[in-house]
Amino acid sequence: MTSADNGPDTGTSQPAASDRIQQLRRRIDEIDGQIIDLWQERAAASREVGATRIASGGTRLVLSREREIMERYRQGLGPDGTQVALLVLRAGRGPLGGIDDA
């Protein structure tokens, strides 16, 4: 959505604030792109770990490793970190076949 003046809607009519908001939004978009790239890279590495483990006769998952990762995310991001970790882990291993995996 654009404002009647010019450019995207920033939620303010003050030009200096609007310019700063647009600058920050561009930076956020850059960061989001990096997060997406890293997410995909991590998922690919995780899938390779799983495939290598299974090919060598190991288990699909190592729950102690997943708990370690979830704790690292919780420590780094606070309470929401656990939910982020669950999404990251799922991206790397795929769904486990639970009810919510449909």
C-alpha positions in Angstrom: 0.0 0.0 0.0 1.3 3.5 -0.8 0.5 6.8 0.8 -0.9 9.7 -1.2 2.4 11.5 -0.9 5.0 9.1 -2.2 6.4 5.6 -1.6 5.3 2.9 0.7 3.0 3.4 3.7 5.3 3.8 6.7 2.6 4.7 9.3 3.9 8.3 9.7 3.5 11.5 7.8 6.9 12.9 9.0 9.4 12.7 6.1 12.5 12.1 8.2 10.8 9.3 10.1 9.4 7.9 6.9 12.8 7.8 5.3 14.3 6.1 8.3 11.6 3.5 8.4 12.1 2.8 4.7 15.9 2.4 5.3 15.3 0.1 8.2 12.8 -2.0 6.2 15.4 -2.4 3.5 17.9 -3.7 6.1 15.2 -6.1 7.5 14.6 -7.4 4.0 18.3 -8.0 3.6 18.5 -9.9 6.9 15.4 -11.9 6.0 17.2 -13.0 2.8 20.2 -14.1 4.8 18.1 -16.0 7.2 16.3 -17.8 4.3 19.7 -18.7 2.7 21.1 -20.0 6.0 17.9 -21.9 6.8 18.1 -23.7 3.5 21.8 -24.4 3.9 21.3 -25.7 7.4 18.4 -27.9 6.3 20.5 -29.4 3.5 23.4 -30.2 5.9 20.9 -31.7 8.4 19.4 -33.9 5.7 22.8 -35.1 4.8 23.7 -35.9 8.4 20.5 -38.0 8.6 21.1 -39.8 5.4 24.6 -40.6 6.4 23.5 -41.8 9.8 20.8 -44.1 8.3 23.1 -45.4 5.6 25.5 -46.5 8.3 22.9 -48.3 10.2 22.1 -45.6 12.7 18.8 -44.1 13.8 16.9 -41.4 12.0 17.1 -39.1 15.0 19.3 -38.5 17.9 17.0 -37.0 20.5 19.8 -35.9 22.8 21.2 -33.8 19.9 17.8 -32.3 19.2 17.4 -31.4 22.9 20.8 -29.8 22.9 19.8 -27.7 19.9 16.5 -26.7 21.4 18.3 -25.6 24.6 20.8 -23.5 22.6 18.0 -21.7 20.8 16.1 -21.2 24.1 19.2 -19.7 25.7 19.8 -17.5 22.7 16.3 -16.3 22.0 14.4 -16.8 25.2 11.2 -18.7 25.5 10.3 -18.4 21.8 13.6 -20.0 21.0 12.2 -23.5 21.6 9.5 -23.0 19.0 12.1 -21.6 16.5 14.3 -24.6 17.1 11.4 -27.0 16.5 10.8 -25.4 13.1 14.5 -25.4 12.3 14.8 -29.1 13.2 11.7 -30.0 11.2 13.1 -28.3 8.1 16.2 -30.5 8.4 14.6 -33.8 9.0 11.0 -33.5 7.7 7.9 -34.2 9.7 7.8 -37.1 12.1 4.3 -38.3 11.0 2.4 -36.8 13.9 -1.1 -35.4 13.8 0.1 -31.9 13.1 2.3 -32.9 10.1 -0.6 -33.0 7.6 
